[in-house]
């Protein structure tokens, strides 16, 4: 596979990834909307209808936190960085990314420990349907692992001068 085909594949996969998690988020919002209608008009609600929108939202956010990092689509304060150029800017961006990596490693490892305990002790979230807690909360170590991975990739790009970050 030549580099241009690889970039095209990665762009297609990234587009699919964004659309998939947007759909999950939309599904959560739809369930929430449906729950409000059921509660308001029919005085009927199921406890899972409260939880699913929250779970879907958190999964969507966590799965997108990493892939949006290299594009600069995350929330950040760029006033100082935008004033800098050359080596000082590269140093500041490298420090920021090292902090992201440290944060990501810490949350990933802590999340893994918590999830493994949930699994080991067979902990469930008891609702109409009992849901294993490790399934619901595994988005945290998975999402933070992706975040860390993309922060490492971005750090490499900043250091080598191959950064593709967009800033408005």
C-alpha positions as CSV (number, residue, x, y, z in Angstrom):
1,X,0.0,0.0,0.0
2,X,1.6,3.3,-1.1
3,X,1.5,6.3,1.2
4,X,-1.3,8.1,-0.7
5,X,-3.6,5.0,-0.4
6,X,-2.7,4.7,3.3
7,X,-3.7,8.4,3.9
8,X,-7.0,7.8,1.9
9,X,-7.7,4.7,4.0
10,X,-7.0,6.5,7.2
11,X,-9.2,9.5,6.2
12,X,-12.0,7.1,5.3
13,X,-11.6,5.2,8.6
14,X,-11.5,8.5,10.6
15,X,-14.7,9.7,8.8
16,X,-16.4,6.4,9.6
17,X,-15.2,6.6,13.2
18,X,-16.6,10.1,13.6
19,X,-19.9,9.2,12.0
20,X,-20.3,6.0,14.0
21,X,-19.8,7.8,17.3
22,X,-22.0,10.7,16.2
23,X,-24.7,8.1,15.5
24,X,-24.3,6.6,19.0
25,X,-24.6,10.1,20.5
26,X,-27.7,10.8,18.4
27,X,-29.2,7.5,19.6
28,X,-28.6,8.6,23.2
29,X,-30.3,11.9,22.6
30,X,-33.2,10.2,20.8
31,X,-33.7,7.8,23.8
32,X,-33.6,10.8,26.1
33,X,-36.2,12.6,24.0
34,X,-38.4,9.5,23.8
35,X,-38.1,9.1,27.6
36,X,-39.3,12.7,28.1
37,X,-42.3,12.1,25.8
38,X,-43.1,8.9,27.6
39,X,-42.8,10.5,31.0
40,X,-44.7,13.7,30.1
41,X,-47.5,12.2,28.0
42,X,-48.0,8.7,29.4
43,X,-46.6,8.9,32.9
44,X,-44.4,6.0,32.0
45,X,-40.6,5.6,32.2
46,X,-38.0,2.8,32.5
47,X,-34.9,3.4,34.6
48,X,-32.7,2.2,31.8
49,X,-34.0,5.2,29.7
50,X,-32.2,7.5,32.1
51,X,-28.9,5.7,32.0
52,X,-28.6,4.8,28.3
53,X,-28.3,8.5,27.1
54,X,-25.6,9.1,29.7
55,X,-23.7,6.0,28.8
56,X,-23.9,6.7,25.0
57,X,-22.8,10.2,25.5
58,X,-19.8,9.3,27.6
59,X,-18.8,6.5,25.1
60,X,-19.1,8.9,22.2
61,X,-16.9,11.6,23.9
62,X,-14.3,9.1,25.1
63,X,-14.0,7.4,21.7
64,X,-13.5,10.8,20.0
65,X,-11.1,12.4,22.5
66,X,-8.0,10.9,20.9
67,X,-8.7,11.1,17.2
68,X,-9.6,14.8,17.4
69,X,-6.4,15.7,19.2
70,X,-4.1,15.9,16.1
71,X,-6.6,18.0,14.2
72,X,-6.8,20.6,16.9
73,X,-10.5,20.1,17.4
74,X,-10.3,19.7,21.1
75,X,-11.0,22.5,23.5
76,X,-7.9,24.4,24.3
77,X,-6.6,27.9,25.2
78,X,-4.2,28.9,22.4
79,X,-3.5,32.5,23.1
80,X,0.1,32.0,24.2
81,X,0.9,29.3,21.7
82,X,-0.5,31.3,18.8
83,X,1.8,34.2,19.7
84,X,4.9,31.9,19.6
85,X,6.7,30.7,16.5
86,X,9.6,28.4,15.8
87,X,11.4,26.6,18.6
88,X,9.5,28.3,21.5
89,X,6.2,27.1,20.0
90,X,7.6,23.6,19.4
91,X,8.8,23.5,23.1
92,X,5.4,24.7,24.4
93,X,3.5,22.2,22.2
94,X,5.8,19.4,23.3
95,X,5.3,20.2,27.0
96,X,1.5,20.3,26.5
97,X,1.6,16.9,24.7
98,X,3.8,15.4,27.4
99,X,1.3,16.5,30.0
100,X,-1.5,14.9,27.8
101,X,0.5,11.7,27.6
102,X,1.1,11.6,31.4
103,X,-2.6,12.3,32.0
104,X,-3.6,9.7,29.5
105,X,-1.3,7.0,30.9
106,X,-2.5,7.7,34.5
107,X,-6.2,7.6,33.6
108,X,-5.7,4.6,31.3
109,X,-3.9,2.5,33.9
110,X,-6.3,3.6,36.7
111,X,-9.3,2.9,34.5
112,X,-7.9,-0.5,33.7
113,X,-7.4,-1.4,37.3
114,X,-11.0,-0.3,38.1
115,X,-12.5,-2.2,35.2
116,X,-10.5,-5.3,36.1
117,X,-11.9,-5.1,39.6
118,X,-15.5,-4.7,38.3
119,X,-15.0,-7.8,36.1
120,X,-13.3,-9.8,38.8
121,X,-16.0,-9.1,41.4
122,X,-18.8,-9.4,38.8
123,X,-20.2,-6.0,39.6
124,X,-23.4,-5.0,37.9
125,X,-25.5,-1.9,37.4
126,X,-28.9,-3.2,38.4
127,X,-31.8,-1.8,36.4
128,X,-34.6,-3.4,34.5
129,X,-31.8,-5.4,32.9
130,X,-28.7,-6.0,34.9
131,X,-25.7,-4.5,33.0
132,X,-22.1,-5.5,33.8
133,X,-20.4,-2.3,35.1
134,X,-17.2,-3.2,33.3
135,X,-18.9,-3.0,30.0
136,X,-20.4,0.4,30.7
137,X,-17.2,2.0,32.1
138,X,-14.6,0.3,29.9
139,X,-14.9,3.4,27.6
140,X,-12.7,5.3,30.0
141,X,-9.5,3.2,29.7
142,X,-10.1,2.5,26.0
143,X,-10.8,6.2,25.2
144,X,-7.8,7.4,27.3
145,X,-5.6,4.8,25.6
146,X,-6.6,6.2,22.3
147,X,-6.1,9.7,23.6
148,X,-2.6,8.8,24.8
149,X,-1.8,7.1,21.5
150,X,-2.8,10.1,19.5
151,X,-0.9,12.4,21.8
152,X,2.3,10.4,21.2
153,X,1.7,10.5,17.5
154,X,1.1,14.3,17.7
155,X,4.3,14.7,19.8
156,X,6.3,12.9,17.2
157,X,4.8,15.2,14.5
158,X,5.6,18.3,16.5
159,X,9.2,17.2,17.2
160,X,9.8,16.2,13.6
161,X,8.0,19.3,12.2
162,X,5.4,17.2,10.4
163,X,2.5,18.7,12.4
164,X,-0.8,18.9,10.5
165,X,-2.7,20.7,13.3
166,X,-5.2,23.3,12.1
167,X,-5.8,26.4,14.0
168,X,-8.3,29.1,13.1
